[in-house]
Amino acid sequence: SESRSAVLLEPFVHQVGGHMSMMKYDEHTVCKPLVLQELSFYESLPLAIRQFTPQYKGIVSVHLKKDSLGNLTLVASPSLQPESCGRLDNAIGDSSVTIWHKCKWAASTGSEHTLVKWSHTQLTKTFKDSCLGKMLLRTDLQYHTDSLLEDANRNQPERNSYNPWGLHCHRQHLNRMSSKHNENKLHQFLLLENVVSKYNYPCILDLKMGTRQHGDDASEEKKARHIKKCEQSTSASLGVRICGMQVYQADTGHFLCKDKYYGRKLSPEGFRQTLRQFLCNGNHLRTDLLEPIILRLKALLSVIRKQSSYRFYSSSLLIIYDGQEHKENTAPLDNHLHFQKPNCTTSQGTNHSRVDVRMIDFAHTTFKGSKCNHTTYDGPDHGYIFGLENLIKILQNISEGK
């Protein structure tokens, strides 16, 4: 319909992990590059798992445009709704609309990771206004794998007040598309529910689940690389590792952020401390969140144990809650330096806060009957179950003050 003919997309700034660029389609929808194996999973999703995954909303067709100044723009046909995997390449809508605001991601800039920075208040307002330009405040900050921001003089003025990972992925994705494909090449993107849209201050923990991360179709080189990452991280010992995190700090009004490189280096004890940090708002430990998170994880565990043939290789699990407690006013933003506070005091709140647990990223998920199936397995995914059991155990220990 004409009312759906123009959609302005923005980089999805609450993406805390992964390497594929996630984009904001509208307030309640994100999109990502389509992988047939992931589409096959969403199209045949067991009813029991549906409550633990984002809602699948369809497909949009996209192609790249570059103007005379070198600005990259993505143009899409929002109405595309193909009936099956096999018809994707032919099912292209007639009308195309510009859905990306023109941003100057010029390849000639000094740093590969040049990004923008904004405060949470400005970010939230921008979301409501749907105008990317209002949050492009400063471009002199660089993203580094130790999750610190540096200015042009290599100073580290403060911890992240937002998570730069999504923009990092977005820039890389646009550059890849620009270098590999001409402007007429059509790309299909999945439309998925934005599972953090209902939160004012979304605190997100992205956990890579399971003891094995490579898919059945991985090359020997890729297989060896993923096995090594698992062996050198908590994936082997715990069946889970941290792939990204943002947690709102009520005392500063900033998000504390960690990336996948930080998560790979953690020992089991470091994993436990970071999990506790995820539940700490800078003032106290959010003990009100522990019971609902544990109950949701136990419900997921029960479902996964009953799924025969499924292997969720390289998929992630999101744990989400609102950083703004119901009983407190919005924390004022300030310019104070933010440093980690490892010894948060404990708060025994009575509010039953909203929490969510969602499985995401199914590009390497395999199951019996999949259109993209490589190998058929018997029984449940024991590596995934191992990770869930350890995660629940650690959270229970935190709840008991251990």
PyMOL commands that set and color helices and strands:
alter all, ss='L'
color gray80, all
select helices_A, chain A and resi 2-4+36-43+47-50+85-87+120-129+132-135+165-180+220-231+234-238+260-264+268-278+287-305+382-399
alter helices_A, ss='H'
color red, helices_A
select strands_A, chain A and resi 10-11+23-26+29-33+56-66+72-77+97-98+114-117+138-143+149-150+186-193+202-209+240-249+254-258+284-286+311-312+316-322+345-347+355-360+365-366
alter strands_A, ss='S'
color yellow, strands_A
deselect
rebuild
show_as cartoon
